[in-house]
Amino acid sequence: MSHGVSSGNARLVSRSAQGRPSCVSLGETACIGDGHFLLVAGPCAVESREQLLASARAARDAGAGALRGGAFKPRTSPYDFQGLGAEGLLLLAEAREATGLPIVTEVLDPRDMPLVAEYADVIQIGSRNTQNYPLLREAGHARRPVLLKRGMSMTIREWLCAAEYIVSEGNSEVILCERGIRTFETATRHTLDLNAIPVLKALTHLPVMVDPSHGTGHAAYVPSMAKAAVAAGADGLLIEIHPDPRHALSDGAQSLDFPTFARLAHDIAHLRATLAPQRVRASI
């Protein structure tokens, strides 16, 4: 079969290297890929103990399998909230203890990799750092799964090559996350490229997640795009939630409140149950 893009020099992450889809484990309670779906939710940034624990409980109660939260935050403006740093990691560890949810958090600096890996169940590399090659190599040495977001101006081939940096250093536990790319369109924060899901499924054995929060930038659009991603075959979703989105210190406009997230999680479970027989028939 001919595809519009090839995996290029990304040999280790290609379908030719491993025909069966990879399954990545998060701690002892969750996994993603090869038929296992993962819903990850939490605030963009860890702001306080109360905010994080409330978000963690809401995520767990709605059926999420992991908690996201940023302790170190890359912000466009140097004057915006940059996260709580090491204190945020301690709060994430407390939230994991309270809820049992594995935690996903971002690392920005190669020098911080050992510290973040000590607390995180999954290390996130965000869109601004997807071509930070020293950081990718450090992630390859970390004994933690890596959630690799797509760069906002990155082609799929470049994205797969970024994943190859991690895998070539010895860490095969990589999850790809589509989070929208920069186009001429201004109605949404980014353009969520759901084309990437079937393309990646054809090119790589790695699990594919979608982040409709960053992909749209508007909470009102997140449920529709989350369900569209599931219908397109995504292995998981990464969704931002907050107890009071209007007063969030980071990305409040795209964060769902708890009741909205609970309804969305219910709808996603129903959609997946509806689609499951069709996917079984399609594979016969």
C-alpha positions in Angstrom: 0.0 0.0 0.0 1.3 3.5 -0.9 0.9 6.3 1.6 1.4 10.0 1.3 4.2 10.1 3.7 6.9 7.6 4.8 8.6 7.1 8.1 11.9 8.0 6.5 14.8 7.2 8.7 12.6 6.4 11.7 13.3 2.7 11.4 12.8 1.5 15.0 9.3 3.1 15.3 8.1 2.0 11.9 5.6 -0.7 11.2 8.3 -2.7 9.4 10.2 -2.9 12.6 7.3 -4.3 14.5 4.1 -5.3 12.9 1.9 -5.5 16.0 0.9 -2.3 17.7 2.9 -1.5 20.9 1.2 -1.4 24.3 2.7 1.1 26.8 2.1 0.6 30.5 1.7 3.5 32.9 2.6 2.4 36.4 0.7 -0.7 37.5 -2.8 0.4 36.7 -3.1 1.7 33.1 -1.9 1.0 29.6 -2.4 2.3 26.1 -2.2 0.8 22.7 -3.0 -2.6 21.0 -6.7 -2.3 21.9 -6.2 -0.6 25.2 -7.7 2.9 25.4 -6.5 5.5 27.9 -8.2 8.7 29.0 -5.9 11.2 30.7 -7.2 14.3 32.4 -6.0 17.0 34.8 -5.2 20.7 34.9 -2.8 22.4 32.6 -0.7 23.6 35.5 -0.4 22.5 39.1 -1.5 25.6 41.0 -2.2 24.4 44.5 -2.8 21.3 46.6 -6.6 21.9 46.7 -6.9 22.5 43.0 -4.8 19.5 42.1 -6.5 17.0 44.5 -9.9 18.2 43.4 -9.0 17.7 39.7 -7.4 14.3 40.4 -10.6 13.0 42.2 -12.8 14.4 39.4 -10.6 12.6 36.8 -10.7 9.3 38.7 -14.4 9.5 39.4 -15.2 10.1 35.7 -13.1 7.1 34.6 -9.8 8.6 33.6 -6.9 6.2 33.8 -4.1 8.8 34.5 -3.7 12.3 35.8 -1.9 15.1 33.9 -0.5 18.3 35.5 2.3 20.6 34.7 4.9 21.4 37.4 7.2 23.1 34.9 5.3 25.2 32.4 6.7 26.6 29.1 4.9 29.9 28.5 5.1 32.2 25.5 5.5 35.3 27.8 8.1 35.3 30.5 5.6 37.1 32.8 3.0 34.3 32.7 2.8 31.7 35.5 5.7 29.2 35.0 4.5 26.5 37.3 5.5 25.4 40.9 8.5 23.4 39.9 9.7 20.8 42.4 6.8 21.7 44.7 4.4 20.8 41.9 6.1 17.4 41.6 5.5 16.7 45.3 1.9 17.6 44.9 1.5 15.3 41.9 3.0 12.5 44.0 0.4 13.2 46.7 -2.4 13.2 44.2 -1.2 9.8 42.9 -1.2 8.5 46.5 -4.7 9.8 47.1 -6.3 8.5 43.9 -4.2 5.7 42.6 -3.8 7.4 39.2 -0.4 7.4 37.5 0.8 10.9 36.7 1.9 12.5 33.4 4.0 15.7 33.7 6.3 17.7 31.4 10.1 18.1 31.5 11.6 21.2 29.9 15.3 20.9 30.6 17.6 17.9 30.2 19.1 18.8 33.5 15.7 18.2 35.2 15.2 14.8 33.7 16.3 12.8 36.7 14.2 14.9 39.1 11.0 14.6 36.9 11.6 10.9 36.3 11.8 10.3 40.0 8.2 11.5 40.4 6.5 11.0 37.0 5.0 7.7 35.7 5.1 9.2 32.2 7.4 12.0 31.1 5.8 14.5 28.7 7.8 16.3 26.1 5.7 19.2 24.8 5.4 20.7 21.4 8.0 23.4 21.9 10.6 20.8 22.8 9.8 18.0 20.3 13.0 18.9 18.3 15.1 19.6 21.4 17.4 16.7 20.6 19.5 16.7 23.8 16.2 16.5 25.7 15.0 13.7 23.4 18.2 11.7 24.0 17.9 12.2 27.8 14.3 10.9 27.6 15.8 7.9 25.8 17.9 7.1 28.9 15.0 7.6 31.3 13.3 4.5 32.7 9.9 6.0 32.1 7.4 6.0 29.2 7.5 9.2 27.2 4.5 11.1 25.9 5.8 12.9 22.8 3.6 15.7 21.6 3.7 16.9 18.0 5.4 20.2 17.4 3.1 22.9 16.3 4.9 23.3 12.9 6.1 19.7 12.6 5.4 17.3 9.8 4.5 13.7 10.6 7.8 12.5 9.3 9.7 14.9 11.5 7.6 13.8 14.4 8.5 10.2 13.9 12.1 11.1 13.6 11.8 12.8 17.0 10.4 9.6 18.4 13.3 7.7 16.8 15.8 9.8 18.9 14.1 8.4 22.1 13.8 4.8 20.9 17.3 4.7 19.4 18.7 5.6 22.9 17.1 2.5 24.4 13.6 3.6 25.5 10.9 2.0 23.4 8.0 3.2 25.6 6.8 6.1 23.5 3.3 7.5 23.1 2.6 10.0 20.3 0.2 12.8 21.0 -1.4 15.0 18.2 -2.2 18.4 19.7 -2.9 20.6 16.7 -0.6 22.3 14.2 -0.2 26.0 13.2 -2.1 26.9 10.1 -3.5 30.1 8.6 -6.8 29.5 10.5 -7.5 31.7 13.5 -10.9 30.6 14.7 -9.2 28.0 16.8 -6.0 28.0 18.7 -4.5 25.4 16.4 -5.8 23.1 13.7 -6.3 19.7 15.2 -5.0 17.3 12.5 -7.1 14.2 12.9 -5.6 13.0 9.6 -2.6 12.1 11.6 -4.3 9.2 13.4 -4.8 6.9 10.4 -1.5 8.0 8.8 0.4 7.1 12.0 -1.5 3.9 12.4 -0.2 2.9 8.9 3.4 4.1 9.6 4.2 3.2 13.2 3.5 0.7 15.9 3.5 3.4 18.6 0.2 4.3 20.4 -1.5 7.5 19.2 -3.2 10.0 21.6 -5.0 13.2 20.8 -5.1 16.4 22.8 -8.3 18.3 21.8 -7.8 20.9 24.5 -4.7 22.4 22.8 -5.9 21.5 19.4 -9.0 23.8 19.7 -8.1 26.2 22.5 -11.9 26.5 23.3 -13.6 24.4 25.9 -16.8 24.4 23.8 -15.1 22.5 21.0 -13.3 20.0 23.0 -16.1 17.4 23.4 -16.8 17.3 19.7 -13.2 16.9 18.7 -12.5 14.4 21.5 -15.3 12.1 20.1 -14.1 12.7 16.6 -10.6 11.5 17.6 -12.1 8.3 19.2 -14.1 7.6 16.0 -10.9 8.1 13.9 -9.1 5.4 16.0 -7.1 7.2 18.6 -5.7 5.1 21.4 -6.3 7.7 24.0 -7.2 11.3 24.9 -5.4 14.0 26.9 -7.9 16.5 28.2 -7.5 19.6 30.5 -9.9 20.0 33.4 -10.1 22.6 36.2 -12.3 23.2 39.2 -12.8 26.9 38.1 -11.6 27.4 34.5 -12.3 31.1 34.5 -9.7 31.6 37.1 -7.1 29.1 36.0 -3.5 30.4 35.9 -2.9 28.6 32.6 -5.2 27.7 29.6 -8.5 28.2 31.4 -10.3 28.9 28.1 -9.7 25.4 26.9 -10.2 23.6 30.2 -13.4 21.7 31.0 -15.2 22.0 34.3 -15.8 18.8 36.2 -19.5 18.2 35.2 -18.7 18.7 31.5 -15.8 16.3 31.7 -17.9 13.7 33.4 -20.5 13.9 30.7 -17.8 13.7 28.0 -16.2 10.7 29.6 -19.6 8.9 29.7 -20.1 9.8 26.0 -16.7 8.5 25.1 -17.3 5.2 26.8 -20.6 4.8 25.0 -19.0 5.8 21.6 -16.3 3.2 22.1 -18.8 0.5 22.9 -20.8 1.4 19.8 -17.7 1.4 17.6 -16.2 -1.8 19.0 -18.3 -4.3 16.9 -17.6 -2.4 13.8 -13.9 -2.5 14.3 -14.0 -6.2 15.0 -15.9 -6.7 11.7 -13.4 -4.5 9.8 -10.5 -6.6 11.0 -12.0 -9.9 9.8 
